[in-house]
């Protein structure tokens, strides 16, 4: 398994766990409340930033190669 595949697997696992925790907190039930909506949008942005950071931290220089065999 290449580093890029490992990074994508880690991102999928992290995002899945984050989504499950948000679901368990009942985020969807409070979408009409402006404070909950603001907090949720910040949380989604943080999850996205962590996903991008994880990808480049795990894959390293392999993320910039066109041919994974080289």
SELUM-886627 format. One record per residue (C-alpha): residue in one letter; residue number from 0; x, z, y. Coordinates in steps of 0.1 Angstrom, whole numbers, plus 5000, padded with zeros to 4 digits. Each point is the difference from the previous one (the first is absolute). Example, Ala and Ser with C-alpha at 12.3 -4.5 7.8 and 13.67 -1.06 7.14 Angstrom:
2
+------+-----+------+------+------+
! rest !  nr !   px !   pz !   py !
+------+-----+------+------+------+
!    A !   0 ! 5123 ! 5078 ! 4955 !
!    S !   1 ! 5014 ! 4993 ! 5034 !
+------+-----+------+------+------+
***
This chain:
70
+------+-----+------+------+------+
! rest !  nr !   px !   pz !   py !
+------+-----+------+------+------+
!    X !   0 ! 5000 ! 5000 ! 5000 !
!    X !   1 ! 5015 ! 4990 ! 5033 !
!    X !   2 ! 5002 ! 5022 ! 5030 !
!    X !   3 ! 4973 ! 4981 ! 5018 !
!    X !   4 ! 4976 ! 5005 ! 4971 !
!    X !   5 ! 5009 ! 5037 ! 4999 !
!    X !   6 ! 4993 ! 5002 ! 5038 !
!    X !   7 ! 4966 ! 4983 ! 4996 !
!    X !   8 ! 4991 ! 5023 ! 4971 !
!    X !   9 ! 5010 ! 5031 ! 5021 !
!    X !  10 ! 4980 ! 4987 ! 5029 !
!    X !  11 ! 4969 ! 4994 ! 4978 !
!    X !  12 ! 5003 ! 5035 ! 4986 !
!    X !  13 ! 5004 ! 5017 ! 5034 !
!    X !  14 ! 4972 ! 4980 ! 5015 !
!    X !  15 ! 4977 ! 5007 ! 4971 !
!    X !  16 ! 5007 ! 5038 ! 5001 !
!    X !  17 ! 4995 ! 5000 ! 5038 !
!    X !  18 ! 4967 ! 4981 ! 4996 !
!    X !  19 ! 4988 ! 5024 ! 4973 !
!    X !  20 ! 5008 ! 5030 ! 5022 !
!    X !  21 ! 4983 ! 4985 ! 5030 !
!    X !  22 ! 4970 ! 4993 ! 4978 !
!    X !  23 ! 4999 ! 5035 ! 4987 !
!    X !  24 ! 5001 ! 5013 ! 5036 !
!    X !  25 ! 4969 ! 4980 ! 5007 !
!    X !  26 ! 5014 ! 4977 ! 5026 !
!    X !  27 ! 4973 ! 4974 ! 4995 !
!    X !  28 ! 4972 ! 5026 ! 5009 !
!    X !  29 ! 5013 ! 5006 ! 5035 !
!    X !  30 ! 5006 ! 4964 ! 5013 !
!    X !  31 ! 4975 ! 5004 ! 5028 !
!    X !  32 ! 5018 ! 5030 ! 5015 !
!    X !  33 ! 5026 ! 4988 ! 5026 !
!    X !  34 ! 5025 ! 5027 ! 4992 !
!    X !  35 ! 4999 ! 4994 ! 4963 !
!    X !  36 ! 5003 ! 4962 ! 5006 !
!    X !  37 ! 5030 ! 5006 ! 5023 !
!    X !  38 ! 5016 ! 5023 ! 4974 !
!    X !  39 ! 4993 ! 4976 ! 4972 !
!    X !  40 ! 5015 ! 4971 ! 5019 !
!    X !  41 ! 5032 ! 5020 ! 5007 !
!    X !  42 ! 5002 ! 5010 ! 4963 !
!    X !  43 ! 4996 ! 4963 ! 4989 !
!    X !  44 ! 5028 ! 4990 ! 5024 !
!    X !  45 ! 5023 ! 5027 ! 4987 !
!    X !  46 ! 4992 ! 4989 ! 4964 !
!    X !  47 ! 5009 ! 4964 ! 5010 !
!    X !  48 ! 5033 ! 5011 ! 5017 !
!    X !  49 ! 5010 ! 5020 ! 4969 !
!    X !  50 ! 4992 ! 4971 ! 4978 !
!    X !  51 ! 5022 ! 4977 ! 5020 !
!    X !  52 ! 5028 ! 5026 ! 5001 !
!    X !  53 ! 4998 ! 5006 ! 4963 !
!    X !  54 ! 5002 ! 4962 ! 4993 !
!    X !  55 ! 5032 ! 4995 ! 5019 !
!    X !  56 ! 5015 ! 5034 ! 4989 !
!    X !  57 ! 4995 ! 4992 ! 4963 !
!    X !  58 ! 5006 ! 4962 ! 5000 !
!    X !  59 ! 5029 ! 5001 ! 5023 !
!    X !  60 ! 5018 ! 4966 ! 5005 !
!    X !  61 ! 4980 ! 4985 ! 4971 !
!    X !  62 ! 4970 ! 4997 ! 5023 !
!    X !  63 ! 5018 ! 4973 ! 5020 !
!    X !  64 ! 5011 ! 4978 ! 4971 !
!    X !  65 ! 4981 ! 4968 ! 4992 !
!    X !  66 ! 5012 ! 4998 ! 4964 !
!    X !  67 ! 4998 ! 5034 ! 4983 !
!    X !  68 ! 5024 ! 4988 ! 4973 !
!    X !  69 ! 5029 ! 4996 ! 5025 !
+------+-----+------+------+------+
***
